[in-house]
């Protein structure tokens, strides 16, 4: 990690580039399902949860296209299914964002929800929004 040593009483100025926040990026990625056409999302952090969410979206029919400088283009208008394999869902802490947005598209999304209790691993959960 780099460090700065500042001596004296002069002013400090400059620019610092910070990548996007994961907890903001995941809902934005999933919201691309609601768009009628391609959406470009930039400043994504390079994290495992982002990669897993993109893989889940890919399994649903969204084709992610990597761009420059941590940007990605998603087209949610071609969603074909809302069923994800358990091995992917258990890796991501926020799969319900995708499934809640699938309801207007496919009516009956299903996924196996990861939880700490062994009994919960055996449950299939359908989310319905009234």
HELIX and SHEET records of a PDB file:
HELIX    1   1 UNK A   22  UNK A   31  1                                  10    
HELIX    2   2 UNK A   32  UNK A   34  5                                   3    
HELIX    3   3 UNK A   48  UNK A   60  1                                  13    
HELIX    4   4 UNK A   76  UNK A   78  5                                   3    
HELIX    5   5 UNK A   86  UNK A   89  1                                   4    
HELIX    6   6 UNK A   96  UNK A  106  1                                  11    
HELIX    7   7 UNK A  118  UNK A  121  1                                   4    
SHEET    1   A 3 UNK A  38  UNK A  41  0                                        
SHEET    2   A 3 UNK A  72  UNK A  75 -1                                        
SHEET    3   A 3 UNK A  65  UNK A  66 -1                                        
SHEET    1   B 2 UNK A 110  UNK A 112  0                                        
SHEET    2   B 2 UNK A 124  UNK A 126 -1                                        
END                                                                             
